[in-house]
Amino acid sequence: MGEPPVLVDPRRWGSLIGLAGGMVFVVGYSPVLGQAISIITGAAALTLLLAALFFHYVRPVALGPLTHPGPVRIATYVACVFGELALINIGSRVLAQAGHIDLRPALIAAVVGVHFLPFAWAFRERMFWWLGSLVALCGTIGLILGGLGTAHAAEAMAVTAGLIMLTLITLYARGRFAPRAPDAPVSPWRSPAE
């Protein structure tokens, strides 16, 4: 399909969901780690958020051609979103029954990461492979360490997952995952080919 104009590019608007999710992980779970860590991680998250928005909309670069996902790929996306919600719900109940509801932040990070993995295929965007793998890994580590009794491991790994999400989306906005040279400036009103 080529590359759409910046202001109507669904990849840029879709990134806002990931940016919001990353901020929720950092702001929602960092306070339990102490005021200093909460301030530092919050400032880092806000910086990454603003950088991603700046590079997406103020100084945009080409992200590469947009491929139109067919019905099977769209169905995969929808199934992953509903599957994510179901797994978080089921996993939270299992943790509560096991007396480990404190591990829920890590569970959420693990499930969010896993739900991103099929997006790499559905949208033909390799960034989702990295995003899903690293976020799921953080969540899994948080579950393991928390299950072994490490205090606040779940929250720490959820915060780490949030910072990873924000970092990867910022790199994506810089064109670092684009299949071609990312440095060409892009107009918000026209596609890069114009």
Backbone as a printed PyTorch tensor [residue, N CA C, xyz], in Angstrom:
tensor([[[  0.8090,  -1.2080,   0.0000],
         [  0.0000,   0.0000,   0.0000],
         [  0.8460,   1.2640,   0.0000]],

        [[  2.1480,   1.1680,   0.1950],
         [  2.9700,   2.3530,   0.3540],
         [  2.8410,   2.8760,   1.7740]],

        [[  3.3080,   4.0940,   1.9730],
         [  3.2560,   4.6820,   3.3110],
         [  2.2160,   5.7940,   3.3380]],

        [[  1.2470,   5.7100,   4.2460],
         [  0.2020,   6.7440,   4.3060],
         [  0.7260,   8.0200,   4.9350]],

        [[ -0.0070,   9.1180,   4.7680],
         [  0.3710,  10.3570,   5.4480],
         [  0.4180,  10.1360,   6.9670]],

        [[  1.2870,  10.8810,   7.6070],
         [  1.5410,  10.7110,   9.0430],
         [  0.2660,  10.7690,   9.8720]],

        [[ -0.5700,  11.7520,   9.6080],
         [ -1.7290,  11.9700,  10.4730],
         [ -2.8180,  10.9150,  10.3370]],

        [[ -2.7180,  10.0650,   9.3270],
         [ -3.7020,   8.9910,   9.1860],
         [ -3.0480,   7.6130,   9.1750]],

        [[ -1.7780,   7.5430,   9.5480],
         [ -1.0660,   6.2670,   9.5650],
         [ -1.5210,   5.4510,  10.7790]],

        [[ -2.1730,   4.3040,  10.5620],
         [ -2.6770,   3.5190,  11.6990],
         [ -1.5730,   2.9830,  12.6000]],

        [[ -0.3600,   2.8420,  12.0750],
         [  0.7450,   2.3660,  12.9120],
         [  1.1180,   3.4100,  13.9570]],

        [[  1.0830,   4.6640,  13.5760],
         [  1.4130,   5.7380,  14.5280],
         [  0.3180,   5.8500,  15.5880]],

        [[ -0.9330,   5.7900,  15.1580],
         [ -2.0370,   5.8700,  16.1240],
         [ -2.0880,   4.6170,  16.9890]],

        [[ -1.8100,   3.4650,  16.4030],
         [ -1.7830,   2.2400,  17.1880],
         [ -0.6950,   2.2460,  18.2460]],

        [[  0.4050,   2.9280,  17.9590],
         [  1.4870,   3.0400,  18.9400],
         [  1.0330,   3.7190,  20.2240]],

        [[  0.0220,   4.5780,  20.1150],
         [ -0.4620,   5.2780,  21.3020],
         [ -0.9850,   4.3090,  22.3560]],

        [[ -1.5530,   3.1920,  21.9200],
         [ -2.0440,   2.1780,  22.8660],
         [ -0.8690,   1.5940,  23.6450]],

        [[  0.2060,   1.2560,  22.9350],
         [  1.3880,   0.7230,  23.5950],
         [  2.0440,   1.7350,  24.5100]],

        [[  2.0770,   2.9900,  24.0890],
         [  2.6410,   4.0370,  24.9410],
         [  1.8340,   4.1850,  26.2260]],

        [[  0.5120,   4.1650,  26.0880],
         [ -0.3450,   4.2530,  27.2770],
         [ -0.1260,   3.0530,  28.1880]],

        [[ -0.0140,   1.8620,  27.6050],
         [  0.2300,   0.6620,  28.3990],
         [  1.5480,   0.7180,  29.1380]],

        [[  2.5870,   1.1850,  28.4580],
         [  3.8850,   1.3240,  29.1050],
         [  3.8380,   2.2890,  30.2710]],

        [[  3.1270,   3.4050,  30.0810],
         [  2.9960,   4.3810,  31.1720],
         [  2.2310,   3.7860,  32.3500]],

        [[  1.1960,   3.0100,  32.0720],
         [  0.4220,   2.3830,  33.1480],
         [  1.3100,   1.4420,  33.9580]],

        [[  2.1340,   0.6490,  33.2810],
         [  3.0420,  -0.2460,  33.9960],
         [  3.9780,   0.5430,  34.9150]],

        [[  4.5670,   1.6040,  34.3800],
         [  5.5530,   2.3540,  35.1630],
         [  4.8910,   3.1300,  36.2950]],

        [[  3.8890,   3.9280,  35.9660],
         [  3.2510,   4.7810,  36.9720],
         [  2.4430,   3.9560,  37.9710]],

        [[  1.8240,   2.8860,  37.5030],
         [  0.9760,   2.0920,  38.3750],
         [  1.7290,   1.2190,  39.3620]],

        [[  2.9260,   0.7350,  38.9730],
         [  3.6180,  -0.2320,  39.8200],
         [  4.9110,   0.2740,  40.4500]],

        [[  5.4120,   1.4290,  40.0310],
         [  6.6730,   1.9050,  40.6030],
         [  6.5580,   2.4500,  42.0310]],

        [[  5.4220,   2.9950,  42.4840],
         [  5.3830,   3.5530,  43.8450],
         [  5.7710,   2.5610,  44.9400]],

        [[  5.4410,   1.2760,  44.7650],
         [  5.7640,   0.2880,  45.7860],
         [  7.2770,   0.0480,  45.8760]],

        [[  8.0210,   0.4710,  44.8690],
         [  9.4700,   0.2600,  44.8440],
         [ 10.2330,   1.3750,  45.5600]],

        [[  9.5180,   2.3700,  46.0530],
         [ 10.1560,   3.4710,  46.7650],
         [ 10.0540,   4.7620,  45.9810]],

        [[ 10.1020,   5.8600,  46.7070],
         [  9.8860,   7.1690,  46.0820],
         [ 10.9600,   7.5050,  45.0560]],

        [[ 12.2210,   7.2320,  45.3790],
         [ 13.3010,   7.5730,  44.4550],
         [ 13.1670,   6.8120,  43.1400]],

        [[ 12.9260,   5.5040,  43.2220],
         [ 12.7770,   4.6980,  42.0050],
         [ 11.5390,   5.1260,  41.2400]],

        [[ 10.4760,   5.4410,  41.9590],
         [  9.2480,   5.8820,  41.3090],
         [  9.4680,   7.1800,  40.5370]],

        [[ 10.1940,   8.1120,  41.1280],
         [ 10.4660,   9.3910,  40.4570],
         [ 11.3570,   9.1800,  39.2400]],

        [[ 12.4110,   8.3900,  39.4060],
         [ 13.3520,   8.1680,  38.3010],
         [ 12.6830,   7.4360,  37.1400]],

        [[ 11.9690,   6.3610,  37.4500],
         [ 11.3220,   5.6050,  36.3710],
         [ 10.1820,   6.4070,  35.7430]],

        [[  9.4780,   7.1850,  36.5670],
         [  8.4160,   8.0360,  36.0230],
         [  8.9630,   9.0870,  35.0830]],

        [[ 10.0880,   9.6930,  35.4620],
         [ 10.7120,  10.7010,  34.5960],
         [ 11.2150,  10.0750,  33.3040]],

        [[ 11.8120,   8.8790,  33.4140],
         [ 12.2880,   8.1850,  32.2110],
         [ 11.1220,   7.8370,  31.2940]],

        [[ 10.0360,   7.3470,  31.8890],
         [  8.8590,   6.9820,  31.0940],
         [  8.2650,   8.2000,  30.4000]],

        [[  8.1540,   9.3010,  31.1160],
         [  7.5960,  10.5160,  30.5160],
         [  8.4920,  11.0240,  29.3870]],

        [[  9.7950,  10.9510,  29.5760],
         [ 10.7340,  11.3710,  28.5310],
         [ 10.5710,  10.5160,  27.2800]],

        [[ 10.4710,   9.2080,  27.4720],
         [ 10.2910,   8.3040,  26.3340],
         [  8.9520,   8.5440,  25.6430]],

        [[  7.9060,   8.7700,  26.4270],
         [  6.5900,   9.0480,  25.8540],
         [  6.6400,  10.2940,  24.9740]],

        [[  7.2050,  11.3680,  25.5100],
         [  7.2810,  12.6150,  24.7470],
         [  8.1630,  12.4580,  23.5150]],

        [[  9.2500,  11.7010,  23.6440],
         [ 10.1250,  11.4670,  22.4890],
         [  9.3880,  10.7010,  21.4010]],

        [[  8.6530,   9.6710,  21.7910],
         [  7.9050,   8.8910,  20.7970],
         [  6.8800,   9.7540,  20.0780]],

        [[  6.1600,  10.5720,  20.8260],
         [  5.1690,  11.4640,  20.2050],
         [  5.8420,  12.4730,  19.2870]],

        [[  6.9660,  13.0060,  19.7300],
         [  7.7110,  13.9810,  18.9140],
         [  8.1360,  13.3340,  17.5950]],

        [[  8.7070,  12.1370,  17.6860],
         [  9.2010,  11.4840,  16.4740],
         [  8.0720,  10.9360,  15.6020]],

        [[  6.9490,  10.6390,  16.1880],
         [  5.8180,  10.1810,  15.3850],
         [  5.1430,  11.3350,  14.6420]],

        [[  4.9990,  12.4840,  15.3100],
         [  4.1330,  13.5310,  14.7560],
         [  4.8080,  14.8680,  14.4740]],

        [[  5.9000,  15.2060,  15.1320],
         [  6.5500,  16.5010,  14.9120],
         [  7.7060,  16.3600,  13.9250]],

        [[  8.5630,  15.3710,  14.1350],
         [  9.6890,  15.1070,  13.2330],
         [  9.6140,  13.6620,  12.7310]],

        [[  8.5530,  13.3350,  11.9950],
         [  8.3670,  11.9370,  11.5820],
         [  9.3680,  11.4940,  10.5200]],

        [[  9.6920,  10.2200,  10.5770],
         [ 10.4830,   9.5790,   9.5280],
         [  9.6440,   8.4400,   8.9580]],

        [[ 10.0660,   7.9560,   7.8050],
         [  9.3360,   6.8740,   7.1520],
         [  9.4100,   5.6010,   7.9870]],

        [[  8.2900,   4.9190,   8.1220],
         [  8.2220,   3.6480,   8.8370],
         [  8.2630,   2.4630,   7.8910]],

        [[  8.2490,   2.7430,   6.6200],
         [  8.2180,   1.6770,   5.6180],
         [  6.8160,   1.5110,   5.0730]],

        [[  6.6730,   0.7400,   4.0230],
         [  5.3480,   0.5530,   3.4150],
         [  4.3660,  -0.0840,   4.3890]],

        [[  3.1440,   0.3780,   4.3180],
         [  2.0610,  -0.1930,   5.1330],
         [  1.4340,  -1.3310,   4.3390]],

        [[  1.3730,  -2.4940,   4.9550],
         [  0.7090,  -3.6190,   4.3000],
         [ -0.6910,  -3.7570,   4.8750]],

        [[ -1.6310,  -3.9930,   3.9940],
         [ -3.0180,  -4.1300,   4.4230],
         [ -3.2540,  -5.5420,   4.9250]],

        [[ -3.5910,  -5.6930,   6.2210],
         [ -3.8450,  -7.0440,   6.7250],
         [ -5.1800,  -7.5720,   6.2090]],

        [[ -5.1800,  -8.8150,   5.7840],
         [ -6.4140,  -9.4370,   5.3080],
         [ -7.3030,  -9.8590,   6.4660]],

        [[ -8.4480, -10.4610,   6.1580],
         [ -9.4130, -10.8520,   7.1940],
         [ -8.8530, -11.8140,   8.2410]],

        [[ -7.9980, -12.7560,   7.8150],
         [ -7.4360, -13.7160,   8.7670],
         [ -6.5110, -13.0000,   9.7450]],

        [[ -5.7590, -12.0560,   9.2490],
         [ -4.8410, -11.3110,  10.1150],
         [ -5.6130, -10.3990,  11.0760]],

        [[ -6.6680,  -9.7900,  10.6000],
         [ -7.5060,  -8.9590,  11.4770],
         [ -8.1680,  -9.8380,  12.5430]],

        [[ -8.6420, -11.0080,  12.1430],
         [ -9.2530, -11.9340,  13.1000],
         [ -8.2250, -12.3690,  14.1520]],

        [[ -6.9790, -12.5570,  13.7320],
         [ -5.9110, -12.9100,  14.6730],
         [ -5.7210, -11.8040,  15.6950]],

        [[ -5.6970, -10.5630,  15.2280],
         [ -5.5590,  -9.4150,  16.1210],
         [ -6.6960,  -9.3820,  17.1540]],

        [[ -7.9220,  -9.5080,  16.6740],
         [ -9.0890,  -9.4630,  17.5720],
         [ -9.0340, -10.6190,  18.5700]],

        [[ -8.6810, -11.8090,  18.0970],
         [ -8.5800, -12.9700,  18.9900],
         [ -7.5180, -12.7510,  20.0530]],

        [[ -6.4040, -12.1340,  19.6710],
         [ -5.3280, -11.8750,  20.6440],
         [ -5.7760, -10.8920,  21.7170]],

        [[ -6.5190,  -9.8750,  21.3290],
         [ -6.9970,  -8.8980,  22.3120],
         [ -7.9490,  -9.5610,  23.3000]],

        [[ -8.9100, -10.3310,  22.7830],
         [ -9.8440, -11.0150,  23.6830],
         [ -9.1380, -12.0970,  24.4970]],

        [[ -8.1810, -12.7860,  23.8640],
         [ -7.4100, -13.7960,  24.5810],
         [ -6.6010, -13.1880,  25.7140]],

        [[ -6.0500, -12.0100,  25.4660],
         [ -5.2930, -11.3100,  26.5070],
         [ -6.1780, -11.0280,  27.7230]],

        [[ -7.3550, -10.4860,  27.4850],
         [ -8.2710, -10.1700,  28.5880],
         [ -8.6830, -11.4320,  29.3380]],

        [[ -8.9570, -12.5050,  28.5940],
         [ -9.3610, -13.7540,  29.2340],
         [ -8.2310, -14.3450,  30.0640]],

        [[ -7.0040, -14.3460,  29.5330],
         [ -5.8710, -14.9070,  30.2630],
         [ -5.5450, -14.1090,  31.5300]],

        [[ -5.6660, -12.8000,  31.4470],
         [ -5.4290, -11.9870,  32.6430],
         [ -6.4750, -12.3080,  33.7020]],

        [[ -7.7180, -12.4390,  33.2740],
         [ -8.8060, -12.7590,  34.2060],
         [ -8.5940, -14.1330,  34.8480]],

        [[ -8.3520, -15.1380,  34.0170],
         [ -8.1590, -16.4980,  34.5190],
         [ -6.9060, -16.5740,  35.3920]],

        [[ -5.8160, -15.9890,  34.9040],
         [ -4.5700, -16.0120,  35.6640],
         [ -4.6820, -15.3160,  37.0030]],

        [[ -5.4250, -14.2150,  37.0420],
         [ -5.6230, -13.4930,  38.3000],
         [ -6.3880, -14.3460,  39.3050]],

        [[ -7.3760, -15.0930,  38.8180],
         [ -8.1360, -15.9860,  39.7070],
         [ -7.2540, -17.1080,  40.2500]],

        [[ -6.4150, -17.6510,  39.3780],
         [ -5.5100, -18.7210,  39.8120],
         [ -4.5410, -18.1850,  40.8670]],

        [[ -3.9940, -17.0070,  40.6300],
         [ -3.0730, -16.4200,  41.6030],
         [ -3.7750, -16.1490,  42.9290]],

        [[ -5.0090, -15.6500,  42.8640],
         [ -5.7580, -15.3680,  44.0970],
         [ -6.0130, -16.6530,  44.8850]],

        [[ -6.3860, -17.7050,  44.1850],
         [ -6.6390, -18.9820,  44.8580],
         [ -5.3660, -19.5590,  45.4650]],

        [[ -4.2290, -19.2680,  44.8340],
         [ -2.9490, -19.7750,  45.3410],
         [ -2.3560, -18.8580,  46.4070]],

        [[ -3.0450, -17.7470,  46.6950],
         [ -2.5370, -16.8090,  47.6860],
         [ -1.3880, -15.9600,  47.1940]],

        [[ -1.3080, -15.7650,  45.8680],
         [ -0.2140, -14.9740,  45.2820],
         [ -0.7320, -13.8590,  44.3830]],

        [[ -1.7940, -13.2010,  44.7950],
         [ -2.3330, -12.1060,  43.9770],
         [ -1.3200, -10.9820,  43.8130]],

        [[ -0.3170, -10.9500,  44.7120],
         [  0.7390,  -9.9430,  44.6060],
         [  1.5620, -10.1080,  43.3240]],

        [[  1.4630, -11.2610,  42.6750],
         [  2.2060, -11.5070,  41.4330],
         [  1.4470, -11.0280,  40.1910]],

        [[  0.2750, -10.4660,  40.3940],
         [ -0.5610, -10.0570,  39.2580],
         [  0.1430,  -9.0850,  38.3010]],

        [[  0.9320,  -8.0980,  38.7800],
         [  1.6140,  -7.2200,  37.8130],
         [  2.5020,  -7.9850,  36.8320]],

        [[  3.1950,  -8.9960,  37.3250],
         [  4.0470,  -9.7920,  36.4410],
         [  3.2110, -10.6420,  35.4920]],

        [[  2.1040, -11.1780,  35.9920],
         [  1.1930, -11.9400,  35.1350],
         [  0.7020, -11.0670,  33.9800]],

        [[  0.2870,  -9.8550,  34.3180],
         [ -0.2250,  -8.9490,  33.2800],
         [  0.8600,  -8.6660,  32.2490]],

        [[  2.0870,  -8.4030,  32.7090],
         [  3.1840,  -8.1370,  31.7730],
         [  3.4340,  -9.3430,  30.8770]],

        [[  3.4420, -10.5470,  31.4580],
         [  3.6810, -11.7550,  30.6630],
         [  2.6050, -11.9380,  29.6010]],

        [[  1.3600, -11.7530,  29.9870],
         [  0.2520, -11.9460,  29.0430],
         [  0.2590, -10.8590,  27.9650]],

        [[  0.5030,  -9.6280,  28.3600],
         [  0.5750,  -8.5370,  27.3730],
         [  1.6780,  -8.8330,  26.3620]],

        [[  2.8190,  -9.2950,  26.8530],
         [  3.9020,  -9.6350,  25.9370],
         [  3.5230, -10.7320,  24.9660]],

        [[  2.9460, -11.8020,  25.4810],
         [  2.5510, -12.9220,  24.6170],
         [  1.5250, -12.4690,  23.5840]],

        [[  0.6120, -11.5960,  23.9790],
         [ -0.4360, -11.1770,  23.0370],
         [  0.1320, -10.3450,  21.8860]],

        [[  1.3190,  -9.7390,  22.0880],
         [  1.9470,  -8.9680,  21.0060],
         [  2.5830,  -9.8590,  19.9430]],

        [[  2.9950, -11.0560,  20.3050],
         [  3.7730, -11.8880,  19.3780],
         [  3.0630, -12.1700,  18.0470]],

        [[  1.7820, -12.5620,  18.0360],
         [  1.1310, -12.7940,  16.7430],
         [  0.9750, -11.5270,  15.8900]],

        [[  1.0840, -10.3510,  16.5130],
         [  0.9660,  -9.1070,  15.7530],
         [  2.1080,  -8.9730,  14.7450]],

        [[  3.2700,  -9.5560,  15.0570],
         [  4.3980,  -9.5000,  14.1250],
         [  4.0090, -10.1210,  12.7910]],

        [[  3.2570, -11.2290,  12.8530],
         [  2.7790, -11.8660,  11.6320],
         [  1.5760, -11.1240,  11.0590]],

        [[  0.6280, -10.7750,  11.9210],
         [ -0.6260, -10.1780,  11.4490],
         [ -0.3980,  -8.8500,  10.7390]],

        [[  0.5260,  -8.0450,  11.2530],
         [  0.7600,  -6.7190,  10.6760],
         [  2.0850,  -6.6240,   9.9340]],

        [[  2.8030,  -7.7500,   9.8730],
         [  4.1090,  -7.7800,   9.1970],
         [  5.0350,  -6.6950,   9.7520]],

        [[  5.0670,  -6.5970,  11.0660],
         [  5.9190,  -5.6200,  11.7580],
         [  6.8150,  -6.3760,  12.7300]],

        [[  8.1150,  -6.4290,  12.4230],
         [  9.0300,  -7.1890,  13.2740],
         [  9.1950,  -6.5790,  14.6560]],

        [[  8.8700,  -5.3100,  14.8080],
         [  8.9660,  -4.6800,  16.1240],
         [  8.1300,  -5.4280,  17.1540]],

        [[  6.9910,  -5.9830,  16.7430],
         [  6.1270,  -6.7110,  17.6760],
         [  6.8020,  -7.9780,  18.2120]],

        [[  7.6840,  -8.5750,  17.4110],
         [  8.3910,  -9.7540,  17.8960],
         [  9.2710,  -9.3670,  19.0760]],

        [[ 10.0250,  -8.2800,  18.9230],
         [ 10.8820,  -7.8130,  20.0160],
         [ 10.0570,  -7.3530,  21.2030]],

        [[  9.0250,  -6.5800,  20.9270],
         [  8.1700,  -6.0630,  21.9950],
         [  7.5460,  -7.2080,  22.7860]],

        [[  6.9370,  -8.1390,  22.0940],
         [  6.2850,  -9.2530,  22.7660],
         [  7.2540, -10.1290,  23.5290]],

        [[  8.3870, -10.4530,  22.9080],
         [  9.3620, -11.3310,  23.5550],
         [  9.9220, -10.7280,  24.8310]],

        [[ 10.3390,  -9.4680,  24.7600],
         [ 10.9750,  -8.8410,  25.9260],
         [  9.9820,  -8.5740,  27.0530]],

        [[  8.7720,  -8.1360,  26.7090],
         [  7.7690,  -7.8750,  27.7450],
         [  7.3240,  -9.1850,  28.3980]],

        [[  7.1160, -10.2280,  27.5890],
         [  6.7450, -11.5320,  28.1470],
         [  7.8610, -12.0810,  29.0270]],

        [[  9.1060, -11.8800,  28.6150],
         [ 10.2370, -12.3390,  29.4140],
         [ 10.2650, -11.6300,  30.7700]],

        [[ 10.0540, -10.3240,  30.7590],
         [ 10.0160,  -9.5710,  32.0250],
         [  8.9200, -10.1150,  32.9420]],

        [[  7.7380, -10.3240,  32.3850],
         [  6.6400, -10.8420,  33.1880],
         [  6.9410, -12.2220,  33.7440]],

        [[  7.5360, -13.0690,  32.9260],
         [  7.8690, -14.4230,  33.3660],
         [  8.9100, -14.3940,  34.4840]],

        [[  9.9290, -13.5590,  34.3320],
         [ 10.9420, -13.4210,  35.3820],
         [ 10.2990, -12.9230,  36.6700]],

        [[  9.3940, -11.9530,  36.5490],
         [  8.6970, -11.4410,  37.7290],
         [  7.8810, -12.5130,  38.4220]],

        [[  7.2150, -13.3570,  37.6370],
         [  6.4360, -14.4600,  38.2210],
         [  7.3410, -15.4590,  38.9440]],

        [[  8.4500, -15.7950,  38.3090],
         [  9.3650, -16.7720,  38.9190],
         [  9.9910, -16.2140,  40.1960]],

        [[ 10.5550, -15.0140,  40.1000],
         [ 11.2110, -14.4330,  41.2800],
         [ 10.2100, -14.1590,  42.3980]],

        [[  9.0440, -13.6620,  42.0180],
         [  8.0100, -13.4250,  43.0210],
         [  7.5410, -14.7070,  43.6590]],

        [[  7.3880, -15.7500,  42.8490],
         [  6.9870, -17.0550,  43.3740],
         [  8.0260, -17.6440,  44.3120]],

        [[  9.2870, -17.2770,  44.1000],
         [ 10.3700, -17.7430,  44.9750],
         [ 10.5070, -16.8790,  46.2270]],

        [[  9.6800, -15.8390,  46.3120],
         [  9.6720, -15.0280,  47.5240],
         [ 10.4050, -13.7060,  47.4580]],

        [[ 10.8890, -13.3080,  46.2810],
         [ 11.5610, -12.0170,  46.1550],
         [ 10.5240, -10.9050,  46.2430]],

        [[ 10.6630, -10.0600,  47.2420],
         [  9.6780,  -8.9950,  47.4730],
         [  9.6460,  -8.0210,  46.3010]],

        [[  8.4600,  -7.7060,  45.8710],
         [  8.1920,  -6.7100,  44.8290],
         [  8.8250,  -7.0350,  43.4740]],

        [[  9.1970,  -8.3030,  43.2650],
         [  9.7520,  -8.6910,  41.9640],
         [  8.7200,  -8.4930,  40.8540]],

        [[  7.4570,  -8.7820,  41.1550],
         [  6.4080,  -8.6470,  40.1430],
         [  6.2790,  -7.2010,  39.6970]],

        [[  6.2750,  -6.2900,  40.6630],
         [  6.1510,  -4.8700,  40.3290],
         [  7.4020,  -4.3690,  39.6040]],

        [[  8.5700,  -4.7960,  40.0750],
         [  9.8160,  -4.3460,  39.4500],
         [  9.8900,  -4.7800,  37.9890]],

        [[  9.4830,  -6.0200,  37.7150],
         [  9.5480,  -6.4990,  36.3420],
         [  8.4390,  -5.8930,  35.4740]],

        [[  7.3040,  -5.5470,  36.0850],
         [  6.2550,  -4.8550,  35.3300],
         [  6.7240,  -3.4550,  34.9430]],

        [[  7.4070,  -2.7770,  35.8630],
         [  7.9590,  -1.4510,  35.5550],
         [  9.0050,  -1.5720,  34.4480]],

        [[  9.8590,  -2.5780,  34.5540],
         [ 10.8660,  -2.8150,  33.5080],
         [ 10.1930,  -3.0680,  32.1670]],

        [[  9.1310,  -3.8640,  32.1730],
         [  8.3860,  -4.1340,  30.9360],
         [  7.8250,  -2.8430,  30.3540]],

        [[  7.3000,  -1.9700,  31.2060],
         [  6.7720,  -0.7000,  30.7320],
         [  7.8430,   0.1660,  30.0890]],

        [[  9.0160,   0.2150,  30.7080],
         [ 10.1170,   1.0090,  30.1360],
         [ 10.5870,   0.4060,  28.8130]],

        [[ 10.5830,  -0.9140,  28.7240],
         [ 10.9460,  -1.5690,  27.4600],
         [  9.9240,  -1.2300,  26.3780]],

        [[  8.6470,  -1.2770,  26.7190],
         [  7.6100,  -0.9210,  25.7470],
         [  7.8220,   0.4920,  25.2260]],

        [[  8.0300,   1.4230,  26.1340],
         [  8.2130,   2.8220,  25.7480],
         [  9.4720,   3.0050,  24.9070]],

        [[ 10.5380,   2.3020,  25.2610],
         [ 11.7920,   2.4130,  24.5120],
         [ 11.6340,   1.8660,  23.1010]],

        [[ 11.0430,   0.6760,  22.9680],
         [ 10.8960,   0.0800,  21.6460],
         [  9.9640,   0.8840,  20.7500]],

        [[  8.9090,   1.4290,  21.3280],
         [  7.9950,   2.2520,  20.5160],
         [  8.6720,   3.5440,  20.0840]],

        [[  9.5220,   4.1020,  20.9510],
         [ 10.2780,   5.2920,  20.5680],
         [ 11.2480,   4.9540,  19.4330]],

        [[ 11.9240,   3.8210,  19.5310],
         [ 12.8100,   3.3990,  18.4450],
         [ 12.0240,   3.1540,  17.1610]],

        [[ 10.8420,   2.5780,  17.3040],
         [  9.9740,   2.3680,  16.1410],
         [  9.6150,   3.7090,  15.4950]],

        [[  9.2820,   4.6920,  16.3300],
         [  8.9380,   6.0230,  15.8150],
         [ 10.1220,   6.6740,  15.1030]],

        [[ 11.3230,   6.2980,  15.4790],
         [ 12.5320,   6.8010,  14.8170],
         [ 12.8310,   6.0380,  13.5310]],

        [[ 12.0110,   5.0390,  13.2110],
         [ 12.2030,   4.2810,  11.9870],
         [ 13.2130,   3.1610,  12.1020]],

        [[ 13.5880,   2.7890,  13.3230],
         [ 14.6280,   1.7780,  13.5210],
         [ 14.1880,   0.3720,  13.1340]],

        [[ 12.9080,   0.1590,  12.9490],
         [ 12.4210,  -1.1520,  12.5270],
         [ 11.9180,  -1.1230,  11.0810]],

        [[ 12.0870,   0.0130,  10.4220],
         [ 11.6220,   0.1550,   9.0410],
         [ 12.4700,  -0.7140,   8.1160]],

        [[ 11.8630,  -1.2750,   7.0800],
         [ 12.6120,  -2.1400,   6.1790],
         [ 13.5440,  -1.3990,   5.2300]],

        [[ 13.4860,  -0.0540,   5.2410],
         [ 14.3720,   0.7230,   4.3720],
         [ 14.9440,   1.8800,   5.1640]],

        [[ 15.7420,   2.6960,   4.5400],
         [ 16.4240,   3.7970,   5.2240],
         [ 15.4270,   4.6690,   5.9770]],

        [[ 15.6290,   4.8700,   7.2950],
         [ 14.6510,   5.5660,   8.1210],
         [ 14.8390,   7.0640,   8.2230]],

        [[ 15.8440,   7.6480,   7.5800],
         [ 16.1880,   9.0290,   7.9070],
         [ 15.4820,  10.0930,   7.0760]],

        [[ 14.7240,   9.7020,   6.0770],
         [ 14.0510,  10.7010,   5.2610],
         [ 12.9250,  11.3680,   6.0400]],

        [[ 12.8810,  12.7140,   6.0660],
         [ 11.7840,  13.3810,   6.7630],
         [ 10.4560,  13.1250,   6.0520]],

        [[  9.3960,  13.1660,   6.8100],
         [  8.0710,  12.8700,   6.2880],
         [  7.1410,  14.0200,   6.6350]],

        [[  6.3110,  14.4170,   5.6800],
         [  5.3320,  15.4610,   5.9400],
         [  4.1160,  14.8750,   6.6400]],

        [[  3.5370,  15.6250,   7.6020],
         [  2.3290,  15.1030,   8.2340],
         [  1.1330,  15.0490,   7.2850]],

        [[  1.2250,  15.7480,   6.1550],
         [  0.0770,  15.8480,   5.2490],
         [  0.2110,  14.9800,   4.0160]],

        [[  1.4220,  14.5320,   3.7290],
         [  1.6270,  13.7360,   2.5300],
         [  2.3870,  12.4650,   2.8860]],

        [[  2.2390,  11.4610,   2.0340],
         [  3.0250,  10.2520,   2.2250],
         [  4.4560,  10.5270,   1.7780]],

        [[  5.4380,   9.7460,   2.2430],
         [  6.8320,   9.9930,   1.8830],
         [  7.1040,   9.9150,   0.3880]],

        [[  6.2670,   9.2070,  -0.3560],
         [  6.4960,   9.0700,  -1.7890],
         [  6.1380,  10.3250,  -2.5580]],

        [[  5.3720,  11.2220,  -1.9470],
         [  4.9260,  12.4170,  -2.6730],
         [  6.0000,  13.4800,  -2.6890]]])
